[in-house]
């Protein structure tokens, strides 16, 4: 019952404790607790979506090499061909990231 509004996208049910007041609390000078909770919920949703996009040990999702090689930008064209091999074999490239 408590998680039903979350999965049915009826997030307005949580508005009483997940509000965005903005700014800092006048007493502590820190973020409002509701802002912190809202931030953690939002980043958790992003991590769930991103975690299902890339391939894991079980072969679910897309491989990073496939994503890089399939990219065709308006200015670079086939600019990402071979980038995966450079990033996985070059220590200099890995350290620069």
C-alpha positions in Angstrom: 0.0 0.0 0.0 2.8 2.4 0.8 4.7 1.8 -2.5 1.7 1.6 -4.7 1.6 5.4 -5.6 5.3 5.1 -6.6 4.8 2.3 -9.0 1.6 3.7 -10.4 3.3 7.1 -11.0 0.9 8.8 -8.6 3.8 10.7 -6.9 1.7 13.5 -5.6 0.8 11.3 -2.7 4.3 11.8 -1.4 4.2 15.6 -1.7 3.7 16.1 2.0 7.2 14.9 2.8 9.0 15.1 -0.5 8.7 18.8 -1.2 11.2 21.2 -2.6 11.4 24.2 -0.3 14.6 25.4 -1.7 17.4 27.2 0.0 18.9 26.4 3.3 17.2 25.9 6.7 17.5 29.0 8.9 18.4 27.1 12.0 21.0 24.7 10.8 22.1 26.4 7.6 21.9 23.0 5.9 19.6 21.6 3.2 16.1 20.8 4.3 15.6 17.1 5.1 12.9 17.0 2.4 15.3 18.3 -0.2 17.8 15.6 0.8 15.2 12.9 0.6 14.0 14.2 -2.8 17.6 14.2 -4.1 18.2 10.6 -2.9 15.0 9.3 -4.5 15.7 11.0 -7.8 19.3 9.7 -8.0 18.1 6.2 -7.1 15.6 6.3 -10.0 18.4 7.4 -12.4 20.7 4.6 -11.2 17.9 2.1 -11.7 17.4 3.2 -15.2 21.1 3.5 -16.1 21.8 0.2 -14.4 19.5 -1.6 -16.7 20.9 0.1 -19.8 24.4 -1.3 -19.8 25.4 -5.0 -20.0 26.2 -6.8 -16.8 27.6 -10.2 -16.0 24.3 -11.8 -17.1 24.3 -10.3 -20.6 21.2 -8.1 -20.0 21.4 -4.7 -21.6 23.7 -3.1 -24.2 27.5 -3.5 -24.5 29.5 -0.2 -24.3 31.4 -1.2 -27.4 28.2 -1.6 -29.4 26.9 1.8 -28.1 30.2 3.6 -29.1 30.4 2.0 -32.5 26.8 2.5 -33.4 27.0 6.3 -32.6 26.9 8.5 -35.7 27.1 12.1 -34.8 26.3 15.0 -37.1 29.9 16.3 -37.0 32.0 13.3 -36.2 30.4 10.7 -38.5 32.1 7.4 -37.6 34.2 9.2 -35.0 33.8 6.6 -32.3 35.2 3.6 -34.2 38.1 2.0 -32.3 37.5 4.2 -29.2 36.5 1.2 -27.0 39.8 -0.5 -27.8 41.8 2.6 -27.0 40.0 3.1 -23.7 40.4 -0.6 -22.6 44.1 -1.0 -23.7 45.7 2.4 -23.1 46.7 3.2 -19.5 47.2 6.8 -20.5 43.6 7.1 -21.8 42.2 5.4 -18.7 44.1 7.7 -16.3 43.0 10.7 -18.3 39.4 9.9 -17.6 
